[in-house]
Amino acid sequence: MDLIETLNAIVGAQHVLTSGDLSAYEQDWRKRWHGKALAVVRPATTQQVAEVVKACAAAKVSIVPQGGNTGMVVGSVPDASGQQVVLSLQRMNAVRQIDAGNMTVTVEAGCILQNLQDAAEKAGFLFPLSLAAEGSCTIGGNLGTNAGGTQVLRYGNARDLCLGLEVVNAQGDIWSGLSGLRKDNTGYDLRNLMIGSEGTLGIITAATMKLYPLPVASLTAWASLPSLAHAVQLLGLAQKHLASGLTGFEVMGQFALSLVAKHFPQQRVPLWDSAPFCVVLENSDFESEAHARERFDHLMEQALDAGVITDAVVAENLTQAKALWHIRECIPLAQAEEGLNIKHDISIPVSRIPEFVETTDALLKRAIPGVRLVNFGHLGDGNLHYNVQCPAGADGKAFLQAQEPGVNKLVFDSVLAHGGSISAEHGIGSLKRDELPHYKSAVALDMMRAVKSALDPLGILNPGRVL
Ligand SMILES: Cc1cc2nc3c(=O)[nH]c(=O)nc-3n(C[C@H](O)[C@H](O)[C@H](O)COP(=O)(O)OP(=O)(O)OC[C@H]3O[C@@H](n4cnc5c(N)ncnc54)[C@H](O)[C@@H]3O)c2cc1C
């Protein structure tokens, strides 16, 4: 039997796609790459995933695990060979169990993040992972990339929210590690090895994730600021006044907001044209809305009096709060509307961010007259999306071709000089793979290669990604 026939026998021929328009599986979200798959396989159970991996290993055919295909670094789509199998987890989307006493949820890898948030809320809990792609990305992809998002400040990355995994390894064996334990020191931490490995060490089929109490009230404010240094000051003030109540703190540069105003005119973007930066921040309270509002108003008054902010609005209700967050979430979409751009997802110690931006902005503007800088991100986590858009009226594709390597080198060298990382939350994929050796130690890379060849000696899991 050839491989396709074997796959048909495992998952059913209707779930082995080999013809028709497969671009949803073959093209990445940013439209940076369109590959060609031998087949897209859509198993329904962990057992089927294991059998698919065994069949592919026997045929020496490599596998690209895929969730919602919203990844930013070209990690979830096949290469151009037409010889890779895309293994889509989309059909494995059940919420298996909510353990209220243990405050955990066990969920299949293909469950869409928003569906998991909704299921948790229905059971009276908060599942705090939150990102703009939550309507399409999956929990398997979130763990595969160790996704961050807007609540990391309080609840941590996907890694911090995960207590157990079920994984199919490169040999097609199933590791059942869905323990739900908060303490388990029994040797090497396989769970943490798998998280953030971008489908190169194993295929996550299910996960046990932490749940949290739902806050009684969540308030959102929007403030304008004279500079990024003031945004760092505001962060310090907010941490002091709100402590663990501070659950979100996002910064947005004026040009980033102008793109939202331009491409989504139905969004009413407040204060954007009066200051170089705006911040959206969230205060979650476990006492009452009145208590939350009192603390928030006090913080804003202090910040205004100290000249840290120039103006502010506090959302009056949930609809207004959602609208403010929606503006922040629209930035990547507005940027995509504006055209191709060079994206950087970097982290820098928070205290050094203003200096990094000032220095790097100046270097880029000197190197490329008229360049436009889209700067926004999770300031509370020291994570900026520092993106470089071509000069107005220039051809985005030609700009990328001519400038991308030089721009990347300039930005990443500056990141290194400021003690940062070239990938804060999006991962490495194939887009940043060749950059990694310049910015990560040779010893670390050797250890990573040793892990990869020990767990996947045939190199069939997402080859060419990360390493
Ligand atoms: C508008 C927008 C906003 C975004 N905002 C954020 C943000 O704030 N923070 C953030 O971190 N990311 C963000 N992202 C990036 C992206 O949404 C995340 O990386 C997300 O975690 C990817 O999930 P996915 O299901 O789409 O994974 P995919 O894109 O399908 O895959 C991503 C990687 O994980 C691997 N993978 C997928 N499923 C599995 C599995 N079951 N087992 C093992 N490996 C697997 C893939 O092989 C690939 O390497 C954003 C993306 C968009 C489009």
The ligand as a Tripos MOL2 file, in Angstrom:
@<TRIPOS>MOLECULE
LIG
   53    58     1     0     0
SMALL
NO_CHARGES

@<TRIPOS>ATOM
      1 C1         -3.8640   38.8930   14.2980 C.3       1 LIG1
      2 C2         -2.8690   38.0410   15.0270 C.ar      1 LIG1
      3 C3         -2.4730   38.3790   16.3150 C.ar      1 LIG1
      4 C4         -1.5530   37.5920   17.0130 C.ar      1 LIG1
      5 N1         -1.2150   37.9530   18.2820 N.ar      1 LIG1
      6 C5         -0.3700   37.1710   18.9800 C.ar      1 LIG1
      7 C6         -0.0320   37.5040   20.3290 C.ar      1 LIG1
      8 O1         -0.4660   38.4990   20.8820 O.2       1 LIG1
      9 N2          0.8080   36.6660   20.9810 N.ar      1 LIG1
     10 C7          1.3270   35.5410   20.3990 C.ar      1 LIG1
     11 O2          2.0820   34.8160   21.0590 O.2       1 LIG1
     12 N3          1.0320   35.2220   19.1320 N.ar      1 LIG1
     13 C8          0.2100   36.0000   18.4080 C.ar      1 LIG1
     14 N4         -0.1020   35.6680   17.1250 N.ar      1 LIG1
     15 C9          0.5380   34.5000   16.4880 C.3       1 LIG1
     16 C10        -0.2850   33.1860   16.5470 C.3       1 LIG1
     17 O3         -1.6310   33.4350   16.6910 O.3       1 LIG1
     18 C11         0.2080   32.3130   17.6810 C.3       1 LIG1
     19 O4          1.5120   31.8960   17.3890 O.3       1 LIG1
     20 C12        -0.6590   31.0640   17.9360 C.3       1 LIG1
     21 O5         -0.2070   30.4680   19.1390 O.3       1 LIG1
     22 C13        -0.6020   30.0410   16.8250 C.3       1 LIG1
     23 O6         -1.6280   29.0890   17.0020 O.3       1 LIG1
     24 P1         -2.1750   28.2390   15.7550 P.3       1 LIG1
     25 O7         -3.1420   27.2410   16.2650 O.co2     1 LIG1
     26 O8         -2.6540   29.1330   14.6860 O.co2     1 LIG1
     27 O9         -0.8320   27.4950   15.3180 O.3       1 LIG1
     28 P2         -0.2400   27.2710   13.8640 P.3       1 LIG1
     29 O10         0.0030   28.5710   13.1930 O.co2     1 LIG1
     30 O11        -1.0450   26.2830   13.1270 O.co2     1 LIG1
     31 O12         1.1760   26.6180   14.2490 O.3       1 LIG1
     32 C14         2.1700   27.3630   14.8980 C.3       1 LIG1
     33 C15         3.3490   26.4440   15.2270 C.3       1 LIG1
     34 O13         2.9630   25.4700   16.1940 O.3       1 LIG1
     35 C16         3.0790   24.1530   15.6500 C.3       1 LIG1
     36 N5          1.8950   23.4070   16.0860 N.ar      1 LIG1
     37 C17         0.5960   23.6700   15.8040 C.ar      1 LIG1
     38 N6         -0.1930   22.7710   16.4140 N.ar      1 LIG1
     39 C18         0.6240   21.9230   17.0780 C.ar      1 LIG1
     40 C19         0.4050   20.7560   17.8740 C.ar      1 LIG1
     41 N7         -0.8180   20.3020   18.1240 N.pl3     1 LIG1
     42 N8          1.4900   20.1270   18.3830 N.ar      1 LIG1
     43 C20         2.7430   20.5670   18.1420 C.ar      1 LIG1
     44 N9          3.0000   21.6530   17.3940 N.ar      1 LIG1
     45 C21         1.9520   22.3210   16.8770 C.ar      1 LIG1
     46 C22         3.1520   24.3170   14.1460 C.3       1 LIG1
     47 O14         3.8620   23.2560   13.5270 O.3       1 LIG1
     48 C23         3.8670   25.6490   14.0240 C.3       1 LIG1
     49 O15         5.2470   25.4640   14.1680 O.3       1 LIG1
     50 C24        -1.0080   36.4430   16.3960 C.ar      1 LIG1
     51 C25        -1.4150   36.0880   15.1110 C.ar      1 LIG1
     52 C26        -2.3340   36.8720   14.4250 C.ar      1 LIG1
     53 C27        -2.7580   36.4350   13.0660 C.3       1 LIG1
@<TRIPOS>BOND
     1     1     2 1
     2     2     3 ar
     3     2    52 ar
     4     3     4 ar
     5     4     5 ar
     6     4    50 ar
     7     5     6 ar
     8     6     7 ar
     9     6    13 1
    10     7     8 2
    11     7     9 ar
    12     9    10 ar
    13    10    11 2
    14    10    12 ar
    15    12    13 ar
    16    13    14 ar
    17    14    15 1
    18    14    50 ar
    19    15    16 1
    20    16    17 1
    21    16    18 1
    22    18    19 1
    23    18    20 1
    24    20    21 1
    25    20    22 1
    26    22    23 1
    27    23    24 1
    28    24    25 2
    29    24    26 1
    30    24    27 1
    31    27    28 1
    32    28    29 2
    33    28    30 1
    34    28    31 1
    35    31    32 1
    36    32    33 1
    37    33    34 1
    38    33    48 1
    39    34    35 1
    40    35    36 1
    41    35    46 1
    42    36    37 ar
    43    36    45 ar
    44    37    38 ar
    45    38    39 ar
    46    39    40 ar
    47    39    45 ar
    48    40    41 1
    49    40    42 ar
    50    42    43 ar
    51    43    44 ar
    52    44    45 ar
    53    46    47 1
    54    46    48 1
    55    48    49 1
    56    50    51 ar
    57    51    52 ar
    58    52    53 1
@<TRIPOS>SUBSTRUCTURE
     1 LIG1         1 GROUP 0 **** ****
